[in-house]
Amino acid sequence: MSTSNEEGQYPQEANAGSRKIVSYVVSNELVKASSLLPSNKNRSLLVHSLVKAYGLLETPNGCSEAATAPAYKLQVLRPIHAEEKDLMAYHDRGYVEHILGSHITSSPNHEADSEYGLEEDCPAFAGLPEYVRLVAGASLTAARSLREGEADVAISWDGGRHHAQKSCASGFCYVADCVLAILVLKRAVPPQLGMPQLKPRVMYLDLDLHFSDGVSEAFSLASSGSGTPQVLTFSIHHTAPGFFPISDLAGLPDPSSSSFDPFTLSLPLERGASNATFARIWPIIQQVKDAFQPDYVVVQCGVDGLAGDPYATWNWSLGGEGGLGWYIEHICRWGCKTLLLGGGGYKSPNVARAWTYLTSIALGRPLSLEADIPDHGAFPLYAPSFTLDVPAGHGRDRNSEEYLERVEGIFARVVEAIRQRRES
């Protein structure tokens, strides 16, 4: 795959036939580096091992070109090592030079580490420079495969680091790979073949339990003024006093406010959010997408909102109407080029279950949630069920009818504002 920054074509299907191409980004180097992340030790290894154990990285029936070939074709891509210039497309030079420095663990500068957020939940660790280069490189590789017409869906489960700031680490996130990927996708395409210059529109949808502060703040200022911005961010999350991250952008939008921005959106959900609540708000997401008409959709698939996660806040499940898998299945039917990223999730076997299931959906051959976990090196970690499913628990959904009706009323005005801006 070309890794040039000179992408010069209009967004298009990856091939002229009916088969869609899915890019899956992984390498031994990436898994090794990502498995060192202090907040998620060995999670990357579990995820990619389970995807492989289910045979999802293999061509079905060993027959890739026959007339009976599946509607989706998989290509496994090795991530590039992001260079300083790749990272400085968004990050400040000082932060990039510090975090990539060989001194980061051998002779640490605690004062500088503190300045750049390398403390508390984001400590410096052995292998950090390689981790930053490879995680950023993975999401850039995935985005470029979409941009260059080499894929229709791209997957970078080691990405999705949505809290990283322009000049510091934050919330277990050291590199703003989501922002870097969006910047690649939104890059204007020069005029060609008598067609005008195209400025692709990118919709970023964040399903993590925590607000996407790093991404939303990166693009919120870009949406001021008249006309339609190229990027719309939409974060569905939980927020409460003292719940990370604290941000003025994390609450429900106020269309009557002079600072209202219809392209920087938040939909906070109360504790216990279940499939029923997620099914209820799905039409809002669909309406926002229809009003914005994106060329690309970037989905941050954090799974710390699933039942069983240590945060124990939501009660979302993997299957069923309104479940996470149901969401991704519907998004993949939108017809937009789609980038699936990872994110939060702190019960690693359940993260592996979830992202394996989402991979199977993206490939057009969803696994049964009752499927037994295949025999592989991490098999004992999937006790006691030893099946793929992450079912709901018994927590009460505190998202009341009154609250959801209020949300629907607000977003009806939001959708109208988006339409008006697009028509202006």
Salt bridges, closest charged atoms under 4 A:
GLU7 OE2 - ARG144 NE 3.89
GLU7 OE1 - ARG187 NH1 2.79
GLU29 OE1 - ARG78 NH2 3.18
GLU29 OE2 - HIS81 NE2 3.94
GLU83 OE1 - ARG133 NH1 3.92
ASP86 OD1 - LYS85 NZ 3.66
ASP86 OD1 - ARG144 NH2 3.43
GLU97 OE2 - ARG93 NH1 3.50
ASP113 OD1 - HIS98 NE2 2.69
GLU130 OE2 - HIS81 NE2 2.98
ASP158 OD2 - HIS48 NE2 2.79
ASP206 OD2 - HIS162 ND1 2.75
ASP208 OD1 - HIS162 NE2 3.78
ASP208 OD1 - HIS210 ND1 3.39
ASP213 OD1 - HIS163 ND1 2.65
ASP290 OD1 - LYS289 NZ 2.91
ASP304 OD2 - HIS210 ND1 2.98
GLU329 OE2 - ARG333 NH2 2.59
GLU401 OE1 - ARG280 NH1 2.85
GLU408 OE2 - ARG280 NE 2.54
